[in-house]
Structures are given as C-alpha cells and as structure tokens.
Amino acid sequence: MKRTVIVVLTVVALAIGTWIGWPREGGPAADPTAEVNPGAAAPGSQDDFDNPVGTSDDTDDAAATEAVDGDPAAGDPAVEVTAEPEFDETAPTEPVEATWNDTVRQAARDAAAATISAFAATDQAEDAWWDGLKPLLTPQAQPVYQDVDPRLVPVADVTGDPEVTDETSTLLAEVAVPTDIGPYTVLLTRADGGAPWLAEQIRPPEGS
C-alpha cells in the first residue's frame, strides 16, 4: 500500500513539474541555456543610472555643442575676460599748468563774446536759444540760466570788442562785452591751462 502511494505521488509531482516548465501560449519560450547574470539591470530600471527613463544622450550632446560654440551652459562659471583694456596714451594724466599770455586772453575774449551773442539771440525759439547757450556755460551755471525766458532778455547785439578786465587768477577771468544796452560782464572759469573758458555768470550793465 505504501509503495502504491509513493508511485502515485511521484507521478503527480512529475506532472506538475512538466506543466510548470511547459511554454505558455503567447509568451516567449524560456531558454534554459541562457546565462543568468544576477548583476544586470533591466533597461529603464532604477539601477540604470547611465541612461534612466526619460533621459537620453542627446542632453549631453547639446551641452557639448554649447560649450563648443563658446556660450557657457547653465551652471558653468562665467567667461573670464583676459584682454587688457585699451587706454588713450595721448590724453594728459595731470592738470596742465595755467598761465596768462596773449593766446589765453584772446580765448577769454572769444568765449565771452560767444556767450553774449548766444544770450542775445532772442529771435529763436526757446529750445533753440537754450541749445546755443548751454555749451558755453559751466555745469554749475546751466541750471541757473535754463529757466530764463529769452523774451525777457533785453540785450540784442554785441557792438564792440570784448576786453579782459580782471586776470588776477589764472583760472578765472572777467571780460567786459559792449552791447547795444551797455557793457555786459562775463565771469569765465576753466579747469586748468588746457581746458576751455566757460561762462559762470552773465552780468547785465549797471542800472539796466
């Protein structure tokens, strides 16, 4: 009796093993000769660090292309500028000593005459009048005369040659300019001996 039970159990075990190992319909047959590599990971799995799902090698190629083109990629350090700036070696680096001579006096007379001529050009529109006067004034004087209404300027013309009346300082000068309503006095200043004369004040004749 025991022998019969053992035989029956053996047959049942063989039948079950054969059924389990039989290829399923619609599925690939198992290759019993295939080498099992326990260390290999399926593509796209969490262990596939070199090429995870949703990424590709195209990203690396794009970053390499940006680096080749000269544009830094995101996260790269800023491009270092190695070229040295250019300097104008002909420009003076120190103030030019200011002195008085005939050339300096003539420059002062010309600057004063130009200032009064522009100040007296009241036949122009207000913007044009200011555009002609502004470059002849110092930065400090410009806000003072910017709001002047040219219609209220009484002088109309320069009638004679300007004359330097005070040259005590080499950086300041007073010049009297004859006009149709009397002599205007122009206070001029310059930054150093190489700078142009600019008007700081325009004083009308006394009693006008």
Salt bridges, closest charged atoms under 4 A:
ASP102 OD1 - ARG105 NH1 3.43
ASP149 OD2 - ARG151 NH2 2.86
GLU167 OE2 - ARG105 NH2 2.93
GLU174 OE2 - ARG203 NH1 3.19
